[in-house]
């Protein structure tokens, strides 16, 4: 009887263990496909920002209590914590006067991207180019994003924009003099 019990236990428990392990294992991710989807989101965000399409930008966010944004300028920084604060940034753009800026373009370069099952992070150069009073302007900062996949769609859950350090003009002149 004991022997039959152990056989029965083996026949039931071993398949059960393997089925539980299979259920716990994460499903395999097609990283290249996910990277393409994230790049499409990033390019759509760049286009929407350049066109000041606030509704499209808002739809690209997770919109929860930890949706956050960090902006680090050359002199200070600001942290926006929670969707209400992040959304207020975008809503404020509706009332800003951008009429002195023409030919507005935004694109991303030097991408570093890591993808998991339902999460991703990326770092890139965020490049703004536009004309003001007939003169071309270029502004580059570092963009950092954390993304989550919600209902099959990639969305931003955290964004940071960090000003790139600019060399002092005095330092540049000094370096040229030393080189001569």
C-alpha positions in Angstrom: 0.0 0.0 0.0 2.8 2.4 0.9 4.5 1.7 -2.4 1.3 2.5 -4.4 0.9 5.7 -2.4 4.5 6.8 -3.3 3.9 5.9 -7.0 0.7 7.8 -7.0 2.3 10.7 -5.1 5.1 10.7 -7.7 2.7 10.7 -10.6 0.7 13.6 -9.2 3.4 15.8 -7.5 6.1 15.8 -10.1 3.9 17.0 -13.0 2.4 19.5 -10.6 5.8 20.9 -9.7 6.8 21.2 -13.3 3.5 22.9 -14.2 3.9 25.4 -11.3 7.5 26.2 -12.5 6.2 26.8 -16.0 3.5 29.1 -14.7 6.0 31.1 -12.6 8.5 31.5 -15.4 8.2 34.7 -17.3 7.1 34.6 -20.9 9.8 35.2 -23.4 10.1 38.8 -24.8 10.9 39.6 -28.4 13.3 42.3 -27.4 13.8 43.7 -30.9 10.0 44.0 -31.5 9.6 45.7 -28.1 12.5 48.1 -28.9 10.8 49.0 -32.2 7.6 49.7 -30.3 9.4 51.9 -27.8 11.2 53.8 -30.6 7.9 54.4 -32.3 6.6 55.8 -29.0 9.6 58.0 -28.5 9.4 59.3 -32.1 5.7 60.0 -31.7 6.4 61.9 -28.5 9.1 64.0 -30.2 6.6 64.8 -33.0 3.8 65.6 -30.6 6.1 67.8 -28.5 7.3 69.7 -31.6 3.7 70.2 -32.7 2.5 71.1 -29.2 0.0 68.2 -29.4 -0.7 68.1 -25.6 -3.5 65.6 -25.8 -1.2 63.0 -27.5 1.6 63.6 -25.0 -0.8 63.2 -22.1 -2.1 59.9 -23.6 1.5 58.5 -23.6 1.8 58.5 -19.8 0.8 55.9 -17.2 -1.0 58.7 -15.3 -0.8 57.2 -11.8 0.3 58.5 -8.4 4.0 57.7 -9.1 4.2 59.0 -12.7 7.1 61.5 -12.2 9.3 64.0 -14.0 12.7 65.4 -13.1 14.0 68.5 -14.8 17.6 69.5 -14.0 18.8 72.8 -15.5 22.1 74.4 -15.3 21.3 76.3 -12.1 18.4 74.3 -10.5 16.1 71.3 -10.6 12.5 70.5 -10.1 10.8 67.2 -9.3 7.2 66.7 -10.3 5.7 63.8 -8.3 2.4 62.2 -9.3 0.3 62.5 -12.4 -1.5 65.7 -11.2 1.9 67.6 -11.1 3.2 66.1 -14.3 -0.1 66.8 -16.2 0.1 70.4 -15.0 3.3 70.9 -16.9 1.7 69.8 -20.2 -1.5 71.8 -19.5 0.7 74.9 -18.9 2.1 74.6 -22.4 -1.4 75.3 -23.8 -1.1 78.9 -22.5 2.5 79.6 -23.5 3.4 81.8 -26.4 5.7 79.9 -28.8 5.0 82.3 -31.7 8.7 83.5 -31.8 9.7 79.9 -32.6 9.4 78.5 -36.1 10.4 75.3 -37.8 10.4 73.4 -34.5 12.0 70.0 -34.6 12.7 67.4 -31.9 14.7 64.2 -32.4 16.6 61.7 -30.4 20.2 60.4 -30.8 22.7 58.1 -29.0 20.0 55.8 -27.6 20.7 53.3 -24.8 17.7 51.0 -24.2 17.0 48.0 -22.0 13.8 46.1 -22.2 12.2 43.6 -19.8 8.8 41.9 -19.8 6.6 44.9 -19.1 9.2 47.5 -18.3 12.0 49.4 -20.1 14.4 52.2 -19.5 16.2 54.4 -22.0 18.7 57.2 -22.1 19.2 59.5 -25.1 20.2 62.9 -26.3 17.0 65.0 -26.7 17.7 67.5 -29.5 15.5 70.6 -30.1 16.1 72.7 -33.1 14.1 75.7 -34.2 14.4 79.2 -35.6 13.8 82.4 -33.7 14.0 85.8 -35.4 15.5 84.0 -38.4 18.4 82.5 -36.4 18.8 78.8 -35.9 18.8 77.5 -32.3 19.9 74.1 -31.1 19.4 72.9 -27.5 20.5 69.4 -26.4 19.7 67.8 -23.1 19.9 64.2 -21.8 16.5 62.4 -21.6 16.0 59.4 -19.3 12.7 57.5 -19.4 11.3 54.6 -17.5 8.4 52.9 -19.4 5.7 50.4 -18.5 3.7 48.2 -20.8 0.0 48.8 -19.9 -2.6 46.8 -21.8 -0.1 46.0 -24.5 1.0 49.6 -25.0 4.2 51.3 -23.9 3.8 54.3 -21.7 6.0 56.7 -19.9 6.1 56.3 -16.1 9.1 58.6 -15.4 10.9 61.2 -17.4 14.0 63.2 -16.6 15.6 65.9 -18.7 19.1 66.9 -17.7 20.8 70.0 -19.1 24.2 69.1 -20.7 27.0 71.1 -19.3 28.2 73.9 -21.5 31.9 74.7 -21.6 32.8 78.2 -20.4 33.8 80.6 -23.2 36.8 81.6 -21.0 37.9 78.0 -20.7 37.7 77.5 -24.5 39.8 80.6 -25.1 42.4 79.5 -22.6 42.6 76.0 -24.1 43.2 77.6 -27.6 46.0 79.7 -26.2 47.7 76.7 -24.6 47.5 74.8 -27.8 49.3 77.5 -29.8 
